[in-house]
Amino acid sequence: MSEWAFITTHGLVLADIAKHPRSTARDIGDAVGVTERTAHKIIIDLEEAGYITKTKVGRKNKYTIHPDMPLADEASDAAVGELLVMLGWKRRRHQPAESVA
């Protein structure tokens, strides 16, 4: 019997980034079961498509998910954030800064 999955490698990489936004490409690849090089290529795809933004923090990267982006899927009009929540992502909300009075 052949192996297959409902979620593509791109979806798995995005889900891992959502859960661990400061992971390295090597960490992401290990978590998803692909090589570091493949993880890096997928990260570039996700960034170019607008699903994530990469920010340099010292010598590492921090990834920001854009949860309101539509899924790249003709069968659904759902946003990527909805899929990530189903995959275990706990969306962090930024707390408003307290005013000093």
C-alpha positions as CSV (number, residue, x, y, z in Angstrom):
1,M,0.0,0.0,0.0
2,S,1.4,3.4,-0.9
3,E,1.9,6.1,1.7
4,W,0.0,9.4,1.4
5,A,-1.3,12.2,3.6
6,F,-4.0,14.8,3.6
7,I,-1.7,17.6,4.4
8,T,1.2,18.5,2.0
9,T,4.7,19.0,3.1
10,H,4.2,22.7,2.7
11,G,1.3,22.6,5.1
12,L,3.3,20.6,7.6
13,V,6.2,23.1,7.4
14,L,3.7,26.0,7.9
15,A,2.2,24.2,10.9
16,D,5.6,23.6,12.5
17,I,6.5,27.3,11.9
18,A,3.3,28.4,13.5
19,K,4.0,26.3,16.6
20,H,7.8,27.1,16.7
21,P,8.3,30.5,15.0
22,R,12.0,30.7,16.0
23,S,13.0,27.2,14.7
24,T,15.8,26.7,12.2
25,A,15.3,25.1,8.8
26,R,17.1,22.1,10.2
27,D,14.7,21.9,13.2
28,I,11.7,22.3,10.9
29,G,13.0,19.7,8.5
30,D,13.6,17.2,11.3
31,A,10.1,17.8,12.7
32,V,8.4,17.3,9.3
33,G,10.6,14.5,8.0
34,V,12.4,16.3,5.2
35,T,15.9,17.5,4.7
36,E,17.1,21.0,5.8
37,R,17.5,21.9,2.1
38,T,13.9,20.9,1.3
39,A,12.6,22.8,4.4
40,H,14.5,25.9,3.3
41,K,13.0,25.7,-0.2
42,I,9.5,25.3,1.3
43,I,10.1,28.3,3.6
44,I,11.1,30.4,0.6
45,D,7.9,29.3,-1.2
46,L,5.7,30.2,1.8
47,E,7.4,33.6,2.1
48,E,7.1,34.4,-1.6
49,A,3.4,33.4,-1.5
50,G,2.8,35.7,1.5
51,Y,2.0,33.1,4.1
52,I,4.9,34.0,6.3
53,T,7.4,36.9,6.9
54,K,10.9,36.1,7.9
55,T,12.6,38.6,10.3
56,K,16.3,38.4,11.2
57,V,16.9,38.3,15.0
58,G,20.6,38.2,15.6
59,R,21.9,35.2,13.8
60,K,18.5,33.4,13.6
61,N,15.2,34.0,11.9
62,K,11.8,34.6,13.4
63,Y,8.8,33.7,11.3
64,T,5.4,35.5,11.5
65,I,2.4,33.7,10.1
66,H,-0.2,35.7,8.2
67,P,-3.3,33.8,9.2
68,D,-5.8,35.7,7.1
69,M,-4.2,34.6,3.8
70,P,-6.6,32.4,1.9
71,L,-5.6,28.7,1.4
72,A,-4.1,28.0,-2.0
73,D,-6.9,25.6,-2.7
74,E,-9.8,25.9,-5.2
75,A,-12.0,23.8,-3.0
76,S,-12.2,26.1,0.0
77,D,-12.4,29.8,0.8
78,A,-11.0,29.2,4.3
79,A,-8.0,31.2,5.6
80,V,-4.7,29.5,6.4
81,G,-5.2,30.4,10.1
82,E,-8.3,28.2,10.3
83,L,-6.2,25.2,9.0
84,L,-3.4,25.9,11.4
85,V,-5.8,26.0,14.4
86,M,-7.1,22.5,13.3
87,L,-3.5,21.3,13.3
88,G,-2.9,22.5,16.9
89,W,-1.8,26.1,16.5
90,K,-2.7,28.4,19.4
91,R,-2.9,31.8,17.9
92,R,-1.1,34.4,20.1
93,R,-2.8,37.7,20.3
94,H,-0.7,40.8,20.9
95,Q,-1.6,42.6,24.1
96,P,-2.1,46.3,23.7
97,A,0.6,48.4,25.4
98,E,-0.5,49.8,28.7
99,S,-0.6,53.6,28.8
100,V,1.4,55.4,31.4
101,A,-0.7,58.1,33.0
